[in-house]
């Protein structure tokens, strides 16, 4: 009833080739499906967030591109950079140089005088007062007239040693006679004198 179907060799070869082609095409399609190509609009951070939901096996590291790199620029002319090196920051600089600090007891640095030599010597007022008292004791009585001209004082001046002369008499002796020492006590004056008023003269003579 049924006839046996006879397949030629050529038909068999064609059939085998067609099957191989279909298998190769299927494999290529499967490979393309496995390769995930993100769209160009998505960034690396979005890809990492999308893939993080797939599981721990698909965890990826996020790599951010450093587009905004800090580039070195030249320093502008209106900015002046100065460096100050303080080799001994524990000692108050103002107190070391001048002997006075505006912060007083609230200053956080040390106020030391013994360890550092002062450029300007500190004036001790009590010593000056004692020296003045000694000079006043030495000059017990001032002459009530000028010793050089033997007349009343005209424009009286006071020397460093405390004696009083007329201004004209003192300058004549200093400039013309070339004598800078005091006429009374013979101490060196270096031509320095202080003009005093008549009231001061009277108070000094009456002492």
C-alpha positions in Angstrom: 0.0 0.0 0.0 2.7 2.5 0.9 5.6 3.1 -1.3 9.0 3.4 0.2 10.3 6.9 0.0 13.7 7.0 -1.6 15.9 10.0 -0.6 18.7 10.9 -2.9 22.2 11.6 -1.6 22.1 15.2 -2.8 18.9 15.9 -0.9 20.5 14.5 2.3 23.5 16.7 1.9 21.3 19.8 1.4 19.3 18.9 4.4 22.4 18.5 6.7 23.8 21.8 5.5 20.5 23.6 6.2 20.4 22.2 9.7 24.0 23.3 10.4 23.2 26.8 9.2 20.2 27.0 11.4 22.2 25.9 14.4 25.0 28.5 13.7 22.4 31.3 13.4 20.7 30.2 16.6 24.0 30.3 18.5 24.8 33.8 17.1 21.4 35.0 18.3 21.9 33.5 21.7 25.4 35.2 22.0 23.9 38.6 21.0 21.2 38.2 23.6 23.8 37.5 26.3 25.8 40.7 25.5 24.2 43.6 27.3 24.9 46.9 25.5 23.7 49.9 27.6 22.1 52.8 25.7 24.3 55.8 25.2 22.1 57.9 27.5 22.8 55.8 30.6 25.8 56.7 32.7 27.9 54.3 34.8 26.1 55.2 38.0 22.7 54.3 36.5 24.1 51.1 35.1 25.4 50.1 38.5 22.1 50.9 40.2 20.2 48.8 37.5 22.5 45.9 37.8 22.6 46.0 41.6 18.9 44.7 41.6 19.9 41.6 39.7 21.8 40.0 42.7 25.1 39.8 44.3 26.6 37.8 41.5 26.1 40.7 39.1 27.7 43.3 41.4 29.9 45.7 39.5 32.3 48.5 40.6 31.3 52.0 39.7 34.0 53.9 37.9 33.6 57.6 37.6 35.4 59.6 35.0 37.4 62.6 36.3 36.3 65.1 33.7 36.6 68.1 36.0 40.3 67.7 36.9 41.9 70.5 38.9 44.5 72.1 36.6 47.3 74.3 38.0 46.7 78.0 37.2 49.1 80.9 37.7 48.7 83.0 40.9 46.9 86.3 40.3 48.9 89.5 40.7 46.6 91.0 43.3 47.3 88.2 45.8 50.5 88.6 47.8 51.8 85.5 49.7 54.1 86.1 52.7 55.5 83.4 55.0 56.5 84.2 58.6 58.7 81.7 60.5 58.6 82.0 64.3 61.5 79.9 65.7 60.4 80.5 69.3 56.6 80.7 69.4 56.4 80.2 73.2 57.8 83.6 74.1 55.7 86.7 73.5 57.3 88.6 70.6 56.0 92.0 71.6 57.1 91.6 75.2 60.5 90.4 74.1 61.2 93.4 71.8 59.5 96.3 73.6 58.9 95.0 77.1 55.1 95.6 76.8 52.2 93.5 75.6 48.8 94.8 74.9 47.1 91.6 76.0 48.5 91.7 79.5 47.8 88.7 81.7 45.4 87.2 79.0 48.3 86.7 76.6 48.9 83.0 75.9 52.6 83.4 75.3 55.3 83.7 78.1 56.4 87.0 79.3 60.1 86.4 80.2 62.7 89.2 80.6 65.6 87.3 82.2 66.3 84.9 79.3 66.3 87.4 76.5 68.4 90.6 76.2 66.3 93.6 75.5 67.3 95.8 72.5 66.0 98.8 74.4 66.8 98.8 78.1 63.8 98.9 80.5 63.7 102.2 82.3 63.2 101.7 86.0 61.3 104.7 87.5 62.3 104.1 91.1 66.0 104.4 90.2 65.4 107.6 88.4 63.5 109.1 91.3 66.4 108.1 93.7 68.9 109.6 91.3 66.9 112.9 91.3 66.8 112.9 95.0 70.5 112.5 95.2 71.1 115.3 92.8 68.8 117.6 94.7 70.7 116.8 97.9 74.0 117.6 96.2 72.7 120.9 94.9 71.7 122.4 98.2 71.5 126.0 97.3 71.2 127.5 93.8 72.7 130.9 93.2 70.0 133.6 92.9 72.0 135.3 90.0 73.9 134.0 87.0 77.4 133.0 87.9 78.8 133.9 84.5 77.4 137.4 84.0 76.8 138.2 87.7 73.3 139.6 86.9 69.7 138.4 87.0 68.8 135.4 84.9 67.7 136.2 81.3 66.0 133.3 79.6 67.2 130.8 82.2 68.2 127.4 81.1 68.9 124.3 83.2 71.8 121.8 82.5 71.8 118.1 83.0 73.6 118.5 86.3 70.8 120.8 87.6 72.6 124.2 87.6 71.0 127.3 86.1 72.6 129.8 83.7 71.5 132.5 81.3 70.9 131.1 77.8 73.2 133.7 76.2 76.0 133.1 78.8 75.8 129.3 78.4 75.9 129.4 74.6 78.8 131.9 74.5 80.9 129.7 76.8 80.0 126.6 74.7 80.5 128.0 71.2 83.1 130.7 71.7 85.3 129.4 74.5 84.7 125.8 73.4 83.9 124.6 76.9 81.1 122.1 77.3 81.6 121.4 81.0 79.5 123.0 83.7 81.0 126.2 85.2 80.0 125.2 88.8 80.5 121.5 89.2 82.7 120.9 86.1 80.6 118.0 84.9 80.1 117.3 81.1 76.9 118.9 79.7 77.6 118.3 75.9 75.8 121.6 75.2 72.4 120.2 76.3 70.1 122.4 78.3 66.4 122.7 79.1 64.7 126.1 79.1 62.7 126.9 82.2 60.1 129.5 83.0 60.4 132.2 85.6 58.0 130.5 88.0 60.1 127.3 87.9 63.2 129.4 88.5 61.7 131.0 91.6 60.6 127.7 93.0 64.1 126.2 92.5 65.8 129.2 94.1 63.5 129.3 97.1 64.1 125.6 97.8 
